[in-house]
């Protein structure tokens, strides 16, 4: 309960004080030149993911689904606090997939950017930047096992 209250305060403060946010990841996490993700770009990221992240107010877990239908790349994200949200912007910045979406938190619109970056030994790092950097969570992303 306390973590939820703190997150809501952080998101609210960021949503109220942050200038209009473009759907792009912070320069520190990816290169500046993002381009629309193609089906070929998305292939290594396709599947259901569990994002295990840490933020200033504690840990959080998100479910992310990336799909390729024909030449179209689709994605959705959800957590315990937020229902499933469609991803509205899917781009690539070097080897990083950058997924942008927005949601309403306590009546305020909040922009969010998810970054997935392949790392050493087959691992993937993850970051979610809420409200233009007002609240940032970092950690890892792991593909979920497919049901047999």
C-alpha positions in Angstrom: 0.0 0.0 0.0 2.8 2.4 0.9 4.7 1.6 -2.3 1.5 2.3 -4.4 0.9 5.6 -2.6 4.6 6.6 -3.2 4.4 5.6 -6.8 1.2 7.5 -7.3 2.8 10.6 -5.7 5.9 10.3 -7.9 3.8 9.8 -11.1 1.4 12.6 -10.2 4.3 15.0 -9.5 6.0 14.0 -12.8 2.7 14.3 -14.8 2.0 17.7 -13.3 5.5 19.2 -13.5 6.9 17.6 -16.6 6.7 19.4 -19.9 5.0 17.7 -22.8 6.8 14.4 -23.3 7.8 13.0 -26.7 7.8 9.2 -27.0 11.5 8.6 -27.0 13.8 7.0 -24.5 16.3 9.1 -22.5 19.5 9.7 -24.3 21.4 7.9 -21.6 19.8 4.6 -22.4 19.7 4.5 -26.2 21.1 6.3 -29.1 19.3 9.4 -30.5 18.3 8.0 -33.9 15.2 5.8 -33.4 13.4 4.3 -36.4 10.1 2.4 -36.7 10.5 -1.2 -35.8 10.1 -3.7 -38.6 8.9 -7.3 -38.2 12.5 -8.4 -38.7 13.7 -6.0 -35.9 10.9 -7.3 -33.6 11.5 -11.0 -34.2 14.1 -11.5 -31.3 11.7 -9.6 -28.9 8.5 -11.4 -29.9 6.9 -13.2 -27.0 5.6 -12.7 -23.5 8.0 -11.1 -21.1 8.2 -10.5 -17.4 10.0 -7.2 -16.5 11.5 -7.2 -13.0 12.4 -3.7 -12.2 13.5 -1.5 -9.3 12.6 2.1 -8.8 13.2 4.8 -6.1 10.1 3.5 -4.2 10.9 -0.2 -4.5 10.4 -3.1 -6.9 7.8 -3.6 -9.6 6.9 -6.3 -12.0 5.3 -5.8 -15.4 4.0 -8.2 -18.1 4.9 -7.2 -21.6 3.7 -8.9 -24.8 5.3 -8.3 -28.2 3.8 -9.8 -31.3 4.4 -9.7 -35.0 1.4 -10.1 -37.3 2.5 -10.0 -40.9 4.6 -6.9 -41.2 3.0 -5.2 -38.2 4.6 -5.1 -34.7 2.1 -5.0 -31.8 2.7 -4.8 -28.0 0.8 -4.5 -24.7 1.9 -4.0 -21.1 0.2 -4.5 -17.8 1.0 -4.6 -14.0 -0.8 -5.3 -10.8 -1.6 -1.5 -10.5 -2.6 -0.9 -14.2 -4.7 -2.9 -16.6 -3.4 -4.0 -20.0 -2.3 -1.0 -22.0 -1.7 -1.0 -25.8 1.8 0.2 -26.9 1.3 3.0 -29.4 4.9 3.6 -30.6 7.4 0.8 -31.3 10.8 1.9 -32.6 14.4 0.6 -32.7 17.4 2.7 -31.5 20.5 0.6 -32.4 19.7 -2.8 -30.8 17.2 -1.4 -28.3 13.5 -1.8 -28.8 11.8 1.3 -27.5 8.0 1.0 -26.7 6.0 4.1 -25.9 2.6 4.3 -24.4 0.4 6.5 -22.2 -2.1 5.8 -19.4 -4.2 7.7 -16.9 -3.1 7.7 -13.3 -5.5 9.3 -10.8 -7.0 11.4 -13.6 -3.7 12.5 -15.0 -2.2 11.4 -18.3 1.3 9.8 -18.0 3.6 9.0 -20.9 5.9 6.0 -20.4 8.7 4.6 -22.4 9.9 0.9 -22.1 13.4 0.1 -23.4 14.5 -3.5 -23.9 18.2 -4.0 -24.7 20.0 -7.3 -25.4 22.9 -7.8 -22.9 25.7 -10.3 -22.4 25.0 -14.0 -22.0 21.6 -13.9 -23.6 20.1 -11.6 -21.0 17.9 -8.5 -21.6 18.0 -5.3 -19.6 14.8 -3.3 -19.2 13.9 0.2 -18.2 10.6 2.1 -17.9 10.8 5.9 -17.9 7.6 7.5 -16.6 6.6 11.1 -17.2 9.8 12.2 -19.0 12.2 11.0 -16.3 10.1 11.9 -13.2 10.2 8.2 -12.2 12.5 5.6 -13.7 12.6 1.9 -13.1 15.5 -0.4 -14.3 16.1 -4.1 -14.2 15.8 -7.2 -16.3 13.4 -8.7 -18.8 12.9 -12.5 -19.1 10.8 -14.3 -21.7 8.1 -16.4 -20.1 8.0 -20.1 -20.8 5.3 -21.1 -23.4 2.6 -23.3 -22.0 2.8 -26.8 -23.4 
